[in-house]
């Protein structure tokens, strides 16, 4: 069987940037990694990971390109077949390429079809949008809106030691 994926670049622009790909269900996540990097114009030399995701795109178990764990056995892309992590009941993955730039993609299984004889797989089916020169910046929940930042919003003055139970000049 052939898996058809839509791979969407997570960006904050109005432009949709995505690729539609076909790949055999028995291929590995490393094969999917390779077609994603090629279709978006990356050289494929940076560290990358897939994360199993749920319907609300929460990041789950990591499956990495290389084993960087300290004794813990991590799942690796080259040892993980697509059909072992993606199927009709589990259709979403998050893919992160280049952990310094944090290129982030939403990978969703769109459909499962029969293999077409004489067709080469993996296959880039459709291209939408131009990839920017740099990865889109991510705004994380912990990031602060600097225009509305108030260091005393919790009512605690960090320079006022009178209510604390220690001697500030203890040494």
N, C-alpha and C positions, 0 to 999 in steps of 0.2 A: 504494500500500500504506500501511497505518497501522501506526505503531510504538506499542506499549504499553510504557510505562516505569513502573517503581516507583522513586520518589524517597524515600530514607530519610535523615532527619536523623541525623547522627552525634552521639549523646548517650550519656552514661554512666549513664542511668537505666534502670529496668526497663521503663518505658513505651516501646512502639514508636510512633514518630511518622513516618508516611509518607503519601505521596499516590500514587495510581495515575492516570496520565495517558495520553491518546491524542493523537497528533499525526501529521501526514502525513510520510512519509519524505523528501519533497522540501522540507519547511520548513527554516528555518535554525536554528542553535543559538541565535540571538537570540530566535526564536519560542519555543523550549524554555525559555530563560531567563525570558521573560515569563510563561509559564504556571506555571513553578515559583514565581516570586516572588508571583504572584497567589494561587496555591493555598495558600501558606504564610503569606499575610497581610502580605507586605512591600510597600513602595511602589515598588520597582524602580529607585530613583534611585542606589543605591550601585554601586561598581565590582564587577565579578564576572568570573570565569573558569571555563571548563571545562578539565579535564585528561583527556587520553586515559589510560585505565587498563588494567591487565592483570587476570588472574584473582585475583591477591593484593592488588588495590587499590593497587598502586604508582603514584605520580603520574608521568605522562609529559608529553608535549607540551602546552603551554598554548595555549588559544584564548580570547582576551580580548574583553571587551565594547568596549573602546576601545583604540586604538593608543597606547600609552605608551612605545614602544621608542625608543631613540636611534639612528635610522638603520637598525636591523635590521628586517626585514619580519616582523612577527608575524601569525599568522592571527587573523582577526577573526570574531566570531560571526555578524555580518550577511552575511558573504561565504562562510560555510561551511554547506553543506547537511548535514542529519542523516545521510543515506545515504552521505556521503563519509567519515564518521568512525565511524559505528555500523552494524553489520550482524551477521549470524549468527555470524561468527567473532570479532568485536570488539564485545562487548555492554556494556562498562562505561566510565563516565565518573565523574570526581569534579567536583563543582560547588562553588565557594566564592563566597559572597555577602558583601559588606561586609568588606573586608580589615582594618578596625579591629576588628570583632567576630568575624570568622572563622566565620560560619555555614557549616558544611561538610556536604555531602550526597553520598550514594552514589546514582548514577543507573544503573539497570540495565535494559537492553532485555529485557522479559519475553516478548513475543511479537510476531510480525508477522502482521497480519490484513488481509483485504480491506476496502476502504472501504465503509461503509454509506451507501446513498443517503438524502439528507435529513438526515443527521447533520452537526452543526457540529464543526469541528476548529480548534484543539486543544480537547480535552474533558477535564474533570476527572471521572474515573470513581468514585473512592473516596477517602475521607478517614479516616485513623486517627490519633488522638492530638492533643493540644493543644500548639501551639508555645509554649515558655517565653518569658518576657519578655526574657531575655537569652540570648545564645548560650552553649551548654555550653562549659565550660572544657576545653581540650585539654591532655593531659599528654604532652609530647614526650620522646623518649628522652634528650635532653640535660638535661631537668629533674631536679633533685636532690631526693631525699627528705630534707627538712630535719631530721627526727627522727634519722636515721642518718648525717648528714653528718659526715665527718671530714676537715678540711682537710689533715691530715698523712697520709692513708691511703697516699699514694705514697712516704712516707718522706723527703720533701724538706721541709726547713724553709726557707721563703722569706725568713726574717730572718737566716739563717746564711750569711754570705758567705765563710767561711774556705776552702771547697772550690772557690770559683769563681775563674776566671782573669781577674780585673779588680780594679782599685782602686775601692772603693765611694766614696771621696772624691776622685775624679779631677778635679773642677772646684773 
